[in-house]
Amino acid sequence: MAARAMWKGVVHVGTLTVPVKLYSAVQDHSVRFRLLHKTDKQPVKQQLVSSDSGEVIEYAGVRKAFPITRGRLVLLEKEELEELEPEESRDIEITRFVNIGDIDHRWYERAYYLGPDNSTKQYFAVAAALEKKKKEGVARWVMRDKSYVGSLRVEDGYLMLITLRHADEIIAADALQMPEGRALQKREIEMAEQLIEALHAEFDPTQFSDEYRDRVMELIETKAAGKKPKVVKFRPKQKETDNVTDALAASLASMKKKAGSRG
Amino acid sequence: MAEEAEELEQPSGVRSFWTGSITFGLVTIPVALYSATRPRGIALKMIGPDEAPVQRRYVCPKDEKVLDADDIIRGYEIEKGKFVVVSDDELEAIEPRKSREIDLKVFVDVDQIDPIYFERAYFLIPAGGTNKAYRLLAEVMEKKKQAGIATFVMRAKEYLVAILADNGILRAETLRFADEIRKPEDVGLPKVAKATPADVKKFETQIAKHAKKVNFHDFLDDYAERLEKLVAAKERKKEDIVQAPEEPPEAEEGGGEVVDLLEVLSRSLGGKTGAQKRRPPRKAAARKTKTKKRA
């Protein structure tokens, strides 16, 4: 069954427009737990109380405040906050087109598919043009009172909009000090390179599945059936490698042996 | 009302980081994991009608008795109102034996990983006695533009990760599992249609006209800027200022902690303390979760 579009908008590419529908491209499969009261196994309730008097406060009576210094806050009225919200709009403005790969991975947050909204002709034309030019568009739009930055890309012939994080959410790697130490030996580098080459493969995410999620669900089913699960205490075992050169040499040797026995 | 419920659900509590090791062949590298991103949004506090900060607490659903952490357990709802209780020990016991290990058995070209998979970034910081193996792996991966792919378990959840090297520092990017990514046909998109060359050309012209370099001004949070402006204006006019008693520092992913994080990282990486890299304190204080309510 076709999914329902979560939003409708219009992509602006320069002077051209493409009406689109937006669909989530990801679905979260995590196991969700609830917090329960130990004695009656019912979901706990959350309550808001005054830190001064300890009295219970209704959510409607709560105001927001922005901390300016420790212990001092500026109160913000609901109306003031509403005024800051971006203006409602259906426009997805493409501010610029950049080369694919120029936006670092860390910016990407959540992917959406765009589908044509009675705009099949323009939709597939812009997809083909982006693909040909090897570009992605930097998009800005407002959806449900929030402004977003995103990347307009083509994936298998379809348009996608991937939300990007805001600039101050990213800690740049160059804000950190590079680990220092004695220069690495040429031989170690060569061996490490060989090992990576030997382990090189195509990226195939279908090779990995969330086995732990399956086990958690199994545990829940076992317990739901009134059976007792087997609990073995977990003991992590890990030891830092003392001699990196030897460990690399041994890794390469064992990989060669494996490859030899296979062929 | 949905708004209220979601806002209330945001858990507060200590944010623990994962420590474990990366294995690469027979080489084991102890590492600690730190978030490489700051949470989105602005750290607005809740203030009650009495102008005192609001606190959250858990109460018994029946008699509203205040509950301690010891009174609270975790459950999975198998049918409406019926829960199976699961303990931390049980969840830990079913962790894969090697869950504290990010075993890099596959390396792929970094640019082969589709951005649709990326979820969150973490820095991996050497946590062992030496950092030689760490530096070696980082250098070779960066040079060869390779990412190691593996899975590991953190806080009762399994993650698929790509380990990348950037500027000598290893980063773990959590990826979504393949079954969490929908296909165009799942969504109900029409079959890819061929566009007419004339239409494609029109769009190509517009794309070429607006082709530019990436500018990070595009990624600024204009809502946060407007909010800071409003706050600054009210502060100047001494309008609506409230005094709140000093709170115990919240051990969350708050802004102050991020500044500390940079220091922690710099220290563990064996360099100078990154004091000059600090963000202005005002901005640093200005973040925590707020905006989730309508996401």
HADDOCK unambig.tbl for C-alpha pairs under 7 A between the chains (distance, minus, plus):
assign (segid A and resid 2 and name CA) (segid B and resid 186 and name CA) 6.39 0.50 0.50
assign (segid A and resid 2 and name CA) (segid B and resid 187 and name CA) 5.22 0.50 0.50
assign (segid A and resid 2 and name CA) (segid B and resid 188 and name CA) 4.21 0.50 0.50
assign (segid A and resid 3 and name CA) (segid B and resid 187 and name CA) 4.82 0.50 0.50
assign (segid A and resid 3 and name CA) (segid B and resid 188 and name CA) 6.20 0.50 0.50
assign (segid A and resid 13 and name CA) (segid B and resid 206 and name CA) 6.48 0.50 0.50
assign (segid A and resid 14 and name CA) (segid B and resid 206 and name CA) 5.45 0.50 0.50
assign (segid A and resid 23 and name CA) (segid B and resid 187 and name CA) 6.92 0.50 0.50
assign (segid A and resid 25 and name CA) (segid B and resid 181 and name CA) 5.84 0.50 0.50
assign (segid A and resid 25 and name CA) (segid B and resid 182 and name CA) 5.14 0.50 0.50
assign (segid A and resid 26 and name CA) (segid B and resid 180 and name CA) 5.39 0.50 0.50
assign (segid A and resid 26 and name CA) (segid B and resid 181 and name CA) 4.58 0.50 0.50
assign (segid A and resid 26 and name CA) (segid B and resid 182 and name CA) 5.76 0.50 0.50
assign (segid A and resid 27 and name CA) (segid B and resid 180 and name CA) 4.90 0.50 0.50
assign (segid A and resid 27 and name CA) (segid B and resid 181 and name CA) 6.38 0.50 0.50
assign (segid A and resid 28 and name CA) (segid B and resid 180 and name CA) 5.93 0.50 0.50
assign (segid A and resid 29 and name CA) (segid B and resid 180 and name CA) 6.60 0.50 0.50
assign (segid A and resid 32 and name CA) (segid B and resid 76 and name CA) 6.83 0.50 0.50
assign (segid A and resid 33 and name CA) (segid B and resid 74 and name CA) 6.05 0.50 0.50
assign (segid A and resid 33 and name CA) (segid B and resid 75 and name CA) 5.33 0.50 0.50
assign (segid A and resid 33 and name CA) (segid B and resid 76 and name CA) 4.89 0.50 0.50
assign (segid A and resid 34 and name CA) (segid B and resid 74 and name CA) 5.70 0.50 0.50
assign (segid A and resid 34 and name CA) (segid B and resid 75 and name CA) 5.26 0.50 0.50
assign (segid A and resid 34 and name CA) (segid B and resid 76 and name CA) 6.22 0.50 0.50
assign (segid A and resid 35 and name CA) (segid B and resid 72 and name CA) 6.32 0.50 0.50
assign (segid A and resid 35 and name CA) (segid B and resid 73 and name CA) 5.76 0.50 0.50
assign (segid A and resid 35 and name CA) (segid B and resid 74 and name CA) 4.85 0.50 0.50
assign (segid A and resid 35 and name CA) (segid B and resid 75 and name CA) 6.33 0.50 0.50
assign (segid A and resid 36 and name CA) (segid B and resid 72 and name CA) 5.53 0.50 0.50
assign (segid A and resid 36 and name CA) (segid B and resid 73 and name CA) 5.16 0.50 0.50
assign (segid A and resid 36 and name CA) (segid B and resid 74 and name CA) 5.79 0.50 0.50
assign (segid A and resid 36 and name CA) (segid B and resid 75 and name CA) 6.37 0.50 0.50
assign (segid A and resid 37 and name CA) (segid B and resid 60 and name CA) 6.25 0.50 0.50
assign (segid A and resid 37 and name CA) (segid B and resid 71 and name CA) 5.95 0.50 0.50
assign (segid A and resid 37 and name CA) (segid B and resid 72 and name CA) 4.95 0.50 0.50
assign (segid A and resid 37 and name CA) (segid B and resid 73 and name CA) 6.31 0.50 0.50
assign (segid A and resid 38 and name CA) (segid B and resid 71 and name CA) 5.18 0.50 0.50
assign (segid A and resid 38 and name CA) (segid B and resid 72 and name CA) 5.31 0.50 0.50
assign (segid A and resid 38 and name CA) (segid B and resid 73 and name CA) 5.62 0.50 0.50
assign (segid A and resid 42 and name CA) (segid B and resid 61 and name CA) 6.90 0.50 0.50
assign (segid A and resid 43 and name CA) (segid B and resid 61 and name CA) 6.79 0.50 0.50
assign (segid A and resid 44 and name CA) (segid B and resid 58 and name CA) 6.14 0.50 0.50
assign (segid A and resid 44 and name CA) (segid B and resid 59 and name CA) 5.92 0.50 0.50
assign (segid A and resid 44 and name CA) (segid B and resid 60 and name CA) 5.52 0.50 0.50
assign (segid A and resid 44 and name CA) (segid B and resid 61 and name CA) 5.45 0.50 0.50
assign (segid A and resid 45 and name CA) (segid B and resid 58 and name CA) 5.53 0.50 0.50
assign (segid A and resid 45 and name CA) (segid B and resid 59 and name CA) 5.20 0.50 0.50
assign (segid A and resid 45 and name CA) (segid B and resid 60 and name CA) 6.24 0.50 0.50
assign (segid A and resid 45 and name CA) (segid B and resid 61 and name CA) 5.37 0.50 0.50
assign (segid A and resid 46 and name CA) (segid B and resid 56 and name CA) 6.64 0.50 0.50
assign (segid A and resid 46 and name CA) (segid B and resid 57 and name CA) 5.65 0.50 0.50
assign (segid A and resid 46 and name CA) (segid B and resid 58 and name CA) 4.57 0.50 0.50
assign (segid A and resid 46 and name CA) (segid B and resid 59 and name CA) 6.13 0.50 0.50
assign (segid A and resid 47 and name CA) (segid B and resid 56 and name CA) 5.59 0.50 0.50
assign (segid A and resid 47 and name CA) (segid B and resid 57 and name CA) 5.27 0.50 0.50
assign (segid A and resid 47 and name CA) (segid B and resid 58 and name CA) 6.06 0.50 0.50
assign (segid A and resid 47 and name CA) (segid B and resid 59 and name CA) 6.81 0.50 0.50
assign (segid A and resid 48 and name CA) (segid B and resid 54 and name CA) 6.22 0.50 0.50
assign (segid A and resid 48 and name CA) (segid B and resid 55 and name CA) 5.57 0.50 0.50
assign (segid A and resid 48 and name CA) (segid B and resid 56 and name CA) 4.66 0.50 0.50
assign (segid A and resid 48 and name CA) (segid B and resid 57 and name CA) 6.45 0.50 0.50
assign (segid A and resid 49 and name CA) (segid B and resid 54 and name CA) 5.59 0.50 0.50
assign (segid A and resid 49 and name CA) (segid B and resid 55 and name CA) 5.26 0.50 0.50
assign (segid A and resid 49 and name CA) (segid B and resid 56 and name CA) 6.30 0.50 0.50
assign (segid A and resid 50 and name CA) (segid B and resid 48 and name CA) 6.25 0.50 0.50
assign (segid A and resid 50 and name CA) (segid B and resid 52 and name CA) 6.13 0.50 0.50
assign (segid A and resid 50 and name CA) (segid B and resid 53 and name CA) 6.28 0.50 0.50
assign (segid A and resid 50 and name CA) (segid B and resid 54 and name CA) 4.85 0.50 0.50
assign (segid A and resid 50 and name CA) (segid B and resid 55 and name CA) 6.15 0.50 0.50
assign (segid A and resid 51 and name CA) (segid B and resid 52 and name CA) 6.12 0.50 0.50
assign (segid A and resid 51 and name CA) (segid B and resid 53 and name CA) 5.67 0.50 0.50
assign (segid A and resid 51 and name CA) (segid B and resid 54 and name CA) 5.65 0.50 0.50
assign (segid A and resid 51 and name CA) (segid B and resid 55 and name CA) 5.82 0.50 0.50
assign (segid A and resid 52 and name CA) (segid B and resid 52 and name CA) 5.85 0.50 0.50
assign (segid A and resid 57 and name CA) (segid B and resid 48 and name CA) 6.87 0.50 0.50
assign (segid A and resid 61 and name CA) (segid B and resid 48 and name CA) 6.34 0.50 0.50
assign (segid A and resid 61 and name CA) (segid B and resid 49 and name CA) 5.95 0.50 0.50
assign (segid A and resid 62 and name CA) (segid B and resid 46 and name CA) 6.11 0.50 0.50
assign (segid A and resid 62 and name CA) (segid B and resid 47 and name CA) 5.62 0.50 0.50
assign (segid A and resid 62 and name CA) (segid B and resid 48 and name CA) 4.89 0.50 0.50
assign (segid A and resid 62 and name CA) (segid B and resid 49 and name CA) 6.54 0.50 0.50
assign (segid A and resid 63 and name CA) (segid B and resid 46 and name CA) 5.69 0.50 0.50
assign (segid A and resid 63 and name CA) (segid B and resid 47 and name CA) 5.09 0.50 0.50
assign (segid A and resid 63 and name CA) (segid B and resid 48 and name CA) 6.31 0.50 0.50
assign (segid A and resid 64 and name CA) (segid B and resid 44 and name CA) 5.91 0.50 0.50
assign (segid A and resid 64 and name CA) (segid B and resid 45 and name CA) 5.58 0.50 0.50
assign (segid A and resid 64 and name CA) (segid B and resid 46 and name CA) 4.81 0.50 0.50
assign (segid A and resid 64 and name CA) (segid B and resid 47 and name CA) 5.94 0.50 0.50
assign (segid A and resid 65 and name CA) (segid B and resid 44 and name CA) 5.38 0.50 0.50
assign (segid A and resid 65 and name CA) (segid B and resid 45 and name CA) 5.06 0.50 0.50
assign (segid A and resid 65 and name CA) (segid B and resid 46 and name CA) 6.20 0.50 0.50
assign (segid A and resid 65 and name CA) (segid B and resid 47 and name CA) 6.56 0.50 0.50
assign (segid A and resid 66 and name CA) (segid B and resid 43 and name CA) 6.90 0.50 0.50
assign (segid A and resid 66 and name CA) (segid B and resid 44 and name CA) 4.95 0.50 0.50
assign (segid A and resid 66 and name CA) (segid B and resid 45 and name CA) 6.24 0.50 0.50
assign (segid A and resid 70 and name CA) (segid B and resid 246 and name CA) 6.71 0.50 0.50
assign (segid A and resid 71 and name CA) (segid B and resid 243 and name CA) 5.58 0.50 0.50
assign (segid A and resid 71 and name CA) (segid B and resid 244 and name CA) 4.64 0.50 0.50
assign (segid A and resid 71 and name CA) (segid B and resid 245 and name CA) 5.60 0.50 0.50
assign (segid A and resid 71 and name CA) (segid B and resid 246 and name CA) 5.29 0.50 0.50
assign (segid A and resid 72 and name CA) (segid B and resid 241 and name CA) 6.87 0.50 0.50
assign (segid A and resid 72 and name CA) (segid B and resid 242 and name CA) 5.87 0.50 0.50
assign (segid A and resid 72 and name CA) (segid B and resid 243 and name CA) 4.73 0.50 0.50
assign (segid A and resid 72 and name CA) (segid B and resid 244 and name CA) 5.98 0.50 0.50
assign (segid A and resid 73 and name CA) (segid B and resid 241 and name CA) 5.65 0.50 0.50
assign (segid A and resid 73 and name CA) (segid B and resid 242 and name CA) 5.28 0.50 0.50
assign (segid A and resid 73 and name CA) (segid B and resid 243 and name CA) 6.36 0.50 0.50
assign (segid A and resid 74 and name CA) (segid B and resid 231 and name CA) 6.53 0.50 0.50
assign (segid A and resid 74 and name CA) (segid B and resid 235 and name CA) 6.86 0.50 0.50
assign (segid A and resid 74 and name CA) (segid B and resid 240 and name CA) 5.66 0.50 0.50
assign (segid A and resid 74 and name CA) (segid B and resid 241 and name CA) 4.60 0.50 0.50
assign (segid A and resid 74 and name CA) (segid B and resid 242 and name CA) 6.27 0.50 0.50
assign (segid A and resid 75 and name CA) (segid B and resid 240 and name CA) 5.21 0.50 0.50
assign (segid A and resid 75 and name CA) (segid B and resid 241 and name CA) 6.17 0.50 0.50
assign (segid A and resid 75 and name CA) (segid B and resid 242 and name CA) 6.96 0.50 0.50
assign (segid A and resid 84 and name CA) (segid B and resid 223 and name CA) 6.63 0.50 0.50
assign (segid A and resid 84 and name CA) (segid B and resid 226 and name CA) 6.33 0.50 0.50
assign (segid A and resid 84 and name CA) (segid B and resid 227 and name CA) 6.74 0.50 0.50
assign (segid A and resid 85 and name CA) (segid B and resid 223 and name CA) 6.81 0.50 0.50
assign (segid A and resid 96 and name CA) (segid B and resid 210 and name CA) 5.15 0.50 0.50
assign (segid A and resid 96 and name CA) (segid B and resid 211 and name CA) 5.69 0.50 0.50
assign (segid A and resid 96 and name CA) (segid B and resid 212 and name CA) 5.95 0.50 0.50
assign (segid A and resid 97 and name CA) (segid B and resid 207 and name CA) 6.27 0.50 0.50
assign (segid A and resid 97 and name CA) (segid B and resid 210 and name CA) 5.85 0.50 0.50
assign (segid A and resid 97 and name CA) (segid B and resid 211 and name CA) 4.42 0.50 0.50
assign (segid A and resid 97 and name CA) (segid B and resid 212 and name CA) 5.92 0.50 0.50
assign (segid A and resid 98 and name CA) (segid B and resid 211 and name CA) 5.85 0.50 0.50
assign (segid A and resid 98 and name CA) (segid B and resid 212 and name CA) 5.71 0.50 0.50
assign (segid A and resid 98 and name CA) (segid B and resid 213 and name CA) 5.75 0.50 0.50
assign (segid A and resid 98 and name CA) (segid B and resid 214 and name CA) 6.10 0.50 0.50
assign (segid A and resid 102 and name CA) (segid B and resid 214 and name CA) 6.80 0.50 0.50
assign (segid A and resid 105 and name CA) (segid B and resid 115 and name CA) 6.55 0.50 0.50
assign (segid A and resid 106 and name CA) (segid B and resid 121 and name CA) 6.09 0.50 0.50
assign (segid A and resid 108 and name CA) (segid B and resid 115 and name CA) 6.51 0.50 0.50
assign (segid A and resid 108 and name CA) (segid B and resid 118 and name CA) 6.43 0.50 0.50
assign (segid A and resid 109 and name CA) (segid B and resid 118 and name CA) 6.74 0.50 0.50
assign (segid A and resid 109 and name CA) (segid B and resid 119 and name CA) 5.68 0.50 0.50
assign (segid A and resid 111 and name CA) (segid B and resid 116 and name CA) 5.55 0.50 0.50
assign (segid A and resid 115 and name CA) (segid B and resid 189 and name CA) 5.93 0.50 0.50
assign (segid A and resid 121 and name CA) (segid B and resid 195 and name CA) 6.19 0.50 0.50
assign (segid A and resid 122 and name CA) (segid B and resid 199 and name CA) 6.98 0.50 0.50
assign (segid A and resid 124 and name CA) (segid B and resid 193 and name CA) 6.36 0.50 0.50
assign (segid A and resid 124 and name CA) (segid B and resid 194 and name CA) 6.71 0.50 0.50
assign (segid A and resid 124 and name CA) (segid B and resid 195 and name CA) 5.54 0.50 0.50
assign (segid A and resid 125 and name CA) (segid B and resid 195 and name CA) 4.89 0.50 0.50
assign (segid A and resid 125 and name CA) (segid B and resid 199 and name CA) 5.65 0.50 0.50
assign (segid A and resid 125 and name CA) (segid B and resid 200 and name CA) 4.58 0.50 0.50
assign (segid A and resid 126 and name CA) (segid B and resid 200 and name CA) 6.28 0.50 0.50
assign (segid A and resid 126 and name CA) (segid B and resid 203 and name CA) 5.68 0.50 0.50
assign (segid A and resid 128 and name CA) (segid B and resid 200 and name CA) 6.31 0.50 0.50
assign (segid A and resid 129 and name CA) (segid B and resid 200 and name CA) 5.24 0.50 0.50
assign (segid A and resid 129 and name CA) (segid B and resid 203 and name CA) 5.94 0.50 0.50
assign (segid A and resid 129 and name CA) (segid B and resid 204 and name CA) 5.14 0.50 0.50
assign (segid A and resid 144 and name CA) (segid B and resid 294 and name CA) 6.72 0.50 0.50
assign (segid A and resid 149 and name CA) (segid B and resid 219 and name CA) 6.24 0.50 0.50
assign (segid A and resid 157 and name CA) (segid B and resid 192 and name CA) 6.20 0.50 0.50
assign (segid A and resid 166 and name CA) (segid B and resid 219 and name CA) 4.93 0.50 0.50
assign (segid A and resid 166 and name CA) (segid B and resid 220 and name CA) 5.49 0.50 0.50
assign (segid A and resid 166 and name CA) (segid B and resid 221 and name CA) 5.62 0.50 0.50
assign (segid A and resid 167 and name CA) (segid B and resid 216 and name CA) 6.70 0.50 0.50
assign (segid A and resid 167 and name CA) (segid B and resid 219 and name CA) 5.05 0.50 0.50
assign (segid A and resid 167 and name CA) (segid B and resid 220 and name CA) 5.12 0.50 0.50
assign (segid A and resid 169 and name CA) (segid B and resid 37 and name CA) 5.13 0.50 0.50
assign (segid A and resid 169 and name CA) (segid B and resid 38 and name CA) 4.46 0.50 0.50
assign (segid A and resid 169 and name CA) (segid B and resid 39 and name CA) 6.27 0.50 0.50
assign (segid A and resid 169 and name CA) (segid B and resid 40 and name CA) 6.27 0.50 0.50
assign (segid A and resid 170 and name CA) (segid B and resid 36 and name CA) 6.53 0.50 0.50
assign (segid A and resid 170 and name CA) (segid B and resid 37 and name CA) 4.67 0.50 0.50
assign (segid A and resid 170 and name CA) (segid B and resid 38 and name CA) 6.30 0.50 0.50
assign (segid A and resid 171 and name CA) (segid B and resid 36 and name CA) 5.53 0.50 0.50
assign (segid A and resid 171 and name CA) (segid B and resid 37 and name CA) 5.67 0.50 0.50
assign (segid A and resid 173 and name CA) (segid B and resid 166 and name CA) 6.80 0.50 0.50
assign (segid A and resid 173 and name CA) (segid B and resid 167 and name CA) 6.62 0.50 0.50
assign (segid A and resid 174 and name CA) (segid B and resid 167 and name CA) 6.69 0.50 0.50
assign (segid A and resid 175 and name CA) (segid B and resid 277 and name CA) 6.11 0.50 0.50
assign (segid A and resid 176 and name CA) (segid B and resid 262 and name CA) 6.95 0.50 0.50
assign (segid A and resid 176 and name CA) (segid B and resid 265 and name CA) 6.90 0.50 0.50
assign (segid A and resid 176 and name CA) (segid B and resid 266 and name CA) 5.83 0.50 0.50
assign (segid A and resid 177 and name CA) (segid B and resid 266 and name CA) 5.48 0.50 0.50
assign (segid A and resid 177 and name CA) (segid B and resid 269 and name CA) 6.27 0.50 0.50
assign (segid A and resid 177 and name CA) (segid B and resid 271 and name CA) 5.50 0.50 0.50
assign (segid A and resid 178 and name CA) (segid B and resid 167 and name CA) 6.75 0.50 0.50
assign (segid A and resid 178 and name CA) (segid B and resid 168 and name CA) 5.57 0.50 0.50
assign (segid A and resid 178 and name CA) (segid B and resid 169 and name CA) 6.35 0.50 0.50
assign (segid A and resid 178 and name CA) (segid B and resid 269 and name CA) 6.47 0.50 0.50
assign (segid A and resid 179 and name CA) (segid B and resid 135 and name CA) 6.96 0.50 0.50
assign (segid A and resid 179 and name CA) (segid B and resid 168 and name CA) 6.87 0.50 0.50
assign (segid A and resid 179 and name CA) (segid B and resid 269 and name CA) 4.64 0.50 0.50
assign (segid A and resid 179 and name CA) (segid B and resid 270 and name CA) 5.91 0.50 0.50
assign (segid A and resid 179 and name CA) (segid B and resid 271 and name CA) 6.95 0.50 0.50
assign (segid A and resid 180 and name CA) (segid B and resid 270 and name CA) 6.38 0.50 0.50
assign (segid A and resid 184 and name CA) (segid B and resid 136 and name CA) 6.87 0.50 0.50
assign (segid A and resid 189 and name CA) (segid B and resid 136 and name CA) 6.57 0.50 0.50
assign (segid A and resid 189 and name CA) (segid B and resid 140 and name CA) 6.70 0.50 0.50
assign (segid A and resid 192 and name CA) (segid B and resid 140 and name CA) 6.80 0.50 0.50
assign (segid A and resid 193 and name CA) (segid B and resid 140 and name CA) 6.10 0.50 0.50
assign (segid A and resid 196 and name CA) (segid B and resid 107 and name CA) 6.41 0.50 0.50
assign (segid A and resid 199 and name CA) (segid B and resid 105 and name CA) 6.22 0.50 0.50
assign (segid A and resid 199 and name CA) (segid B and resid 106 and name CA) 5.18 0.50 0.50
assign (segid A and resid 199 and name CA) (segid B and resid 107 and name CA) 5.70 0.50 0.50
assign (segid A and resid 200 and name CA) (segid B and resid 106 and name CA) 5.87 0.50 0.50
assign (segid A and resid 200 and name CA) (segid B and resid 107 and name CA) 4.60 0.50 0.50
assign (segid A and resid 200 and name CA) (segid B and resid 108 and name CA) 5.72 0.50 0.50
assign (segid A and resid 201 and name CA) (segid B and resid 106 and name CA) 6.24 0.50 0.50
assign (segid A and resid 201 and name CA) (segid B and resid 107 and name CA) 5.99 0.50 0.50
assign (segid A and resid 201 and name CA) (segid B and resid 108 and name CA) 5.51 0.50 0.50
assign (segid A and resid 202 and name CA) (segid B and resid 108 and name CA) 5.78 0.50 0.50
assign (segid A and resid 203 and name CA) (segid B and resid 108 and name CA) 5.63 0.50 0.50
assign (segid A and resid 203 and name CA) (segid B and resid 112 and name CA) 6.40 0.50 0.50
assign (segid A and resid 203 and name CA) (segid B and resid 113 and name CA) 6.51 0.50 0.50
assign (segid A and resid 205 and name CA) (segid B and resid 177 and name CA) 6.72 0.50 0.50
assign (segid A and resid 205 and name CA) (segid B and resid 178 and name CA) 5.54 0.50 0.50
assign (segid A and resid 206 and name CA) (segid B and resid 178 and name CA) 5.37 0.50 0.50
assign (segid A and resid 209 and name CA) (segid B and resid 177 and name CA) 6.42 0.50 0.50
assign (segid A and resid 210 and name CA) (segid B and resid 158 and name CA) 6.09 0.50 0.50
assign (segid A and resid 210 and name CA) (segid B and resid 177 and name CA) 6.99 0.50 0.50
assign (segid A and resid 212 and name CA) (segid B and resid 95 and name CA) 6.61 0.50 0.50
assign (segid A and resid 212 and name CA) (segid B and resid 157 and name CA) 6.88 0.50 0.50
assign (segid A and resid 212 and name CA) (segid B and resid 158 and name CA) 5.72 0.50 0.50
assign (segid A and resid 213 and name CA) (segid B and resid 158 and name CA) 6.95 0.50 0.50
assign (segid A and resid 215 and name CA) (segid B and resid 94 and name CA) 6.73 0.50 0.50
assign (segid A and resid 216 and name CA) (segid B and resid 91 and name CA) 7.00 0.50 0.50
assign (segid A and resid 220 and name CA) (segid B and resid 84 and name CA) 6.43 0.50 0.50
assign (segid A and resid 223 and name CA) (segid B and resid 84 and name CA) 6.75 0.50 0.50
assign (segid A and resid 224 and name CA) (segid B and resid 84 and name CA) 6.04 0.50 0.50
assign (segid A and resid 231 and name CA) (segid B and resid 90 and name CA) 6.00 0.50 0.50
assign (segid A and resid 231 and name CA) (segid B and resid 93 and name CA) 5.61 0.50 0.50
assign (segid A and resid 232 and name CA) (segid B and resid 93 and name CA) 5.35 0.50 0.50
assign (segid A and resid 233 and name CA) (segid B and resid 93 and name CA) 5.68 0.50 0.50
assign (segid A and resid 234 and name CA) (segid B and resid 92 and name CA) 6.58 0.50 0.50
assign (segid A and resid 234 and name CA) (segid B and resid 93 and name CA) 5.53 0.50 0.50
assign (segid A and resid 236 and name CA) (segid B and resid 100 and name CA) 6.57 0.50 0.50
assign (segid A and resid 239 and name CA) (segid B and resid 28 and name CA) 6.74 0.50 0.50
assign (segid A and resid 240 and name CA) (segid B and resid 28 and name CA) 5.28 0.50 0.50
assign (segid A and resid 240 and name CA) (segid B and resid 29 and name CA) 5.70 0.50 0.50
assign (segid A and resid 240 and name CA) (segid B and resid 30 and name CA) 6.13 0.50 0.50
assign (segid A and resid 240 and name CA) (segid B and resid 128 and name CA) 6.56 0.50 0.50
assign (segid A and resid 241 and name CA) (segid B and resid 27 and name CA) 5.68 0.50 0.50
assign (segid A and resid 241 and name CA) (segid B and resid 28 and name CA) 5.23 0.50 0.50
assign (segid A and resid 241 and name CA) (segid B and resid 29 and name CA) 6.82 0.50 0.50
assign (segid A and resid 244 and name CA) (segid B and resid 27 and name CA) 6.50 0.50 0.50
assign (segid A and resid 244 and name CA) (segid B and resid 133 and name CA) 6.25 0.50 0.50
assign (segid A and resid 247 and name CA) (segid B and resid 26 and name CA) 5.42 0.50 0.50
assign (segid A and resid 247 and name CA) (segid B and resid 27 and name CA) 5.63 0.50 0.50
assign (segid A and resid 248 and name CA) (segid B and resid 25 and name CA) 6.92 0.50 0.50
assign (segid A and resid 248 and name CA) (segid B and resid 26 and name CA) 6.63 0.50 0.50
assign (segid A and resid 248 and name CA) (segid B and resid 27 and name CA) 6.65 0.50 0.50
assign (segid A and resid 251 and name CA) (segid B and resid 25 and name CA) 5.09 0.50 0.50
assign (segid A and resid 251 and name CA) (segid B and resid 26 and name CA) 5.45 0.50 0.50
